[in-house]
């Protein structure tokens, strides 16, 4: 019952995450080494999230990583298992805390910051933004 209520609490993000994982034709655990597969399976089991890997041939998206509710999508060629997946899991925790407010409080500022950094071609301060810094902390990411 608790998981069902949590799913409803995060329903907008879960719906978007589900659609996004289908639209981008994310291949769950595609083209990974055994070590990477074990890492993903452990995270999925312990944290109750679904991790999808966007294949390199999915050229219609420029995304490197995103999370919506309990759905995490990461691009295979950009993946760093010590940063990307834990950071996106940090966003999953923010989603659990904020529920329906997540898209306004975290989602929009994160997308706006991402677009801004792409326009000016400078990513040096992106992970210093408060919502990104918190996602790192919640996911256990340590950046130098």
C-alpha positions in Angstrom: 0.0 0.0 0.0 2.9 2.4 0.8 4.4 2.0 -2.7 1.0 2.6 -4.3 0.6 5.9 -2.3 4.1 7.0 -3.1 3.5 6.3 -6.8 0.4 8.5 -6.7 2.2 11.2 -4.7 4.7 11.3 -7.6 2.1 10.6 -10.4 3.0 13.5 -12.8 6.7 12.6 -12.7 6.0 8.8 -12.9 3.7 9.3 -15.9 6.3 11.5 -17.7 9.1 9.1 -16.9 7.1 6.1 -18.1 6.2 7.9 -21.4 9.8 9.2 -21.8 11.3 5.7 -21.4 9.0 4.4 -24.1 9.3 7.4 -26.5 13.1 7.4 -26.5 13.0 3.6 -26.8 15.4 3.3 -23.9 16.8 -0.2 -23.7 16.9 -1.3 -20.2 20.4 -2.4 -19.4 21.4 -2.5 -23.0 25.1 -3.0 -24.0 26.4 -3.0 -20.4 29.3 -4.9 -18.9 28.4 -7.5 -16.2 29.8 -5.1 -13.6 27.6 -2.3 -14.8 24.6 -4.6 -14.9 25.2 -5.8 -11.3 25.5 -2.1 -10.2 22.2 -1.2 -11.9 20.4 -4.2 -10.5 21.6 -3.5 -7.0 20.4 0.2 -7.2 17.1 -0.8 -8.7 16.4 -3.4 -6.0 17.6 -1.3 -3.1 16.1 2.0 -4.1 12.9 0.8 -6.0 13.7 2.8 -9.2 13.8 1.8 -12.8 17.0 2.6 -14.7 17.0 2.7 -18.5 20.1 3.2 -20.7 19.7 5.2 -23.9 21.7 3.5 -26.6 24.2 5.5 -28.6 22.1 4.9 -31.7 19.2 6.9 -30.2 20.5 10.1 -31.8 17.2 11.9 -31.6 17.9 12.9 -28.0 20.7 15.0 -26.6 20.0 14.1 -23.0 22.8 12.6 -20.9 20.7 11.8 -17.9 17.3 12.6 -16.4 14.9 11.3 -13.8 11.2 11.6 -13.4 9.6 9.9 -10.4 11.1 6.4 -10.2 12.4 6.4 -13.8 16.0 7.2 -14.5 17.3 7.4 -18.1 21.0 7.8 -18.8 22.9 7.8 -22.2 25.3 5.0 -22.6 28.2 7.0 -23.9 28.0 9.6 -21.2 27.4 7.3 -18.3 29.7 7.5 -15.3 28.4 5.1 -12.7 29.9 7.1 -9.8 28.2 10.4 -10.8 25.3 10.1 -13.3 23.1 7.4 -11.8 23.6 8.5 -8.2 22.9 12.1 -9.1 19.7 11.1 -10.9 18.7 9.0 -7.9 19.2 12.1 -5.8 16.5 13.7 -8.0 14.3 10.7 -7.3 14.6 11.4 -3.6 13.6 15.0 -4.2 10.6 13.7 -6.1 9.6 11.5 -3.2 9.8 14.5 -0.8 8.0 17.0 -3.0 5.5 14.9 -4.8 3.4 16.9 -7.3 5.4 20.0 -6.5 8.6 18.5 -7.8 8.1 19.6 -11.4 7.8 23.3 -10.4 10.4 23.4 -7.6 13.1 21.1 -9.1 12.2 20.1 -12.6 11.7 23.5 -14.2 14.8 25.2 -12.6 16.9 22.1 -13.6 15.7 22.2 -17.2 16.2 26.0 -17.4 19.7 25.7 -15.9 20.5 22.9 -18.4 19.3 24.9 -21.4 21.2 28.0 -20.2 24.5 26.0 -19.8 24.0 24.5 -23.3 23.5 28.0 -24.8 26.5 29.5 -23.2 28.5 26.3 -23.6 29.7 26.4 -20.0 28.9 23.7 -17.5 31.3 24.8 -14.8 28.5 26.1 -12.5 25.6 23.7 -13.3 26.2 21.3 -10.5 26.6 24.2 -8.1 23.0 25.2 -8.5 21.1 24.5 -5.3 18.8 21.8 -6.6 21.6 20.0 -8.4 23.9 20.3 -5.4 21.2 18.7 -3.3 20.7 15.9 -5.8 24.4 15.2 -5.6 24.3 15.1 -1.8 21.3 12.9 -1.7 22.8 10.5 -4.2 26.2 10.4 -2.5 28.0 12.1 -5.3 31.3 13.9 -4.5 32.5 16.3 -7.2 36.0 17.8 -7.2 
